[in-house]
Amino acid sequence: MKVLLTGARGGVAACIAAAIAKDPSCARSSAIILHDPREGRERALVNADIEASGGVFARADVGEDAPSACARVIRSGSTALDVCVSPHCGQVLDAAMIASSGADVVVHCDGGGALSQACASAEACARIRGSNATPMFALAVANAITGTVFIDTGIAQSKTLYEALRPSSTAMLAEELTSSDAAARDEIQAALHWEFLRAHPETRPLLGITGSDMSKCLPGNNVRDVEAPGTATMCALVAAVAVSKCRAAMGGAANAKRLREADQWTHVEALALYRPDRADAHLAPTSEKSEYEALPSGDAAADDANADDEYEAFDTQAKLFGYDSLGKLREMYVLVCGADSGANDACIAAFAAIGVGNVDVFGSSGDSERFVQRECAVDDLCGIDDLASYKYNVVVRTSAYAEADEIIAMAREVNAPVIEISSDVAGSCRLRVGARAAAMSPRGAFVGCMDSFTANVAANVAAMEIVRVAQGRPRSAELVYDGAGVFPVPNVEEQ
């Protein structure tokens, strides 16, 4: 699978490249071409890009050309994956450029241009497709609290992005998602699709809204949050869904007849995560630096890092879920336990990306150091003796692991939140969240190990729940990812 990623602003493109690189089978059979239509210095990485990448980039990369930096980092993390920078950076993609790339999939990410440019790229893909229905087109974009993936597989009945956004298609999709027999998840997708259309000037007329109504958002959200840059969690979540859907399509799973207008879209949200009730939660802490200049240590890198604001690496997230919550995350100890090394490593990366200061792994870990935020202290060789003194704020179990039963029971004795991840169907997962055993429904079965992209989805949804714990808003809930979105199971009461 040769993937052409256009748009390197934020973290979606970097997270897609990292997700492919971290999956051994995918890396061996894939190639990535990195493209960005912005000119010259406009492509330089900024702090928001570093944070959104969730550990792919380091703060030392600020100022470097985004596509070049991404290619360098991904090559260093995977020798099996072929990565290169497009010779057409600084130019808007056209059909000739796409055709010459030989790409099987073109993914339009944040920074690839306006939605109208995404439509143009999608139409270009449709014009140059051969008998094998490639190149496919995907849209993968994220802001602070929502993310969207759209995929045009090129098969019969699959619409291009432009066609899917036409008034008739929008009306048909709304009818499908809000019919009298629509499931609760469809209602959520309908609300998120409305939010997606409202967020783009080109599609707002489809909603028939004008004036002050154009600034209205979903309940619990506000315009400032919606327009904020994508967080590392949302970028990684969108990236995992996008790669999973593209891989399924390339494998032939998409050749079945498309049943509904809505099947090409997947919307995800932050599950009412941000904006805790206290207004002062978002006030940046005052500096407590001494008026006297510290003596240099002799380690230039360490001195530079210490000179930076300690919150700078998580600035976007701190403004969203609160500086006081970020401070609690930095002091937090999270235990990840299970025999699924891929899922455990996905949790390490996801928890480090939100600012968790300490992650211990009890069970199995494969390669926990690649693309992980450096501010997190990771012990991936935690043994049973290390658990004798219970110190964990949250426990996450990624697979059926009998040796972890005792530590799970201990966590519930002290009412510490427990997140249990199960997966009995390929490409889907279920998360049970809660501190009280009585509030929990029976744990689902776990068959084998999750594929790496489903594990990434589960890990980042778990990360959102850990932020709730830091905000003092833990809950009992059951969350499901089935390839079509992330949905709370009804009738599971919050604590």
Order of alpha helices (4+ residues) and beta strands (2+ residues): beta-alpha-alpha-beta-alpha-alpha-beta-alpha-beta-alpha-beta-beta-alpha-alpha-alpha-alpha-alpha-beta-alpha-alpha-alpha-beta-alpha-beta-beta-beta-alpha-beta-beta-alpha-beta-beta
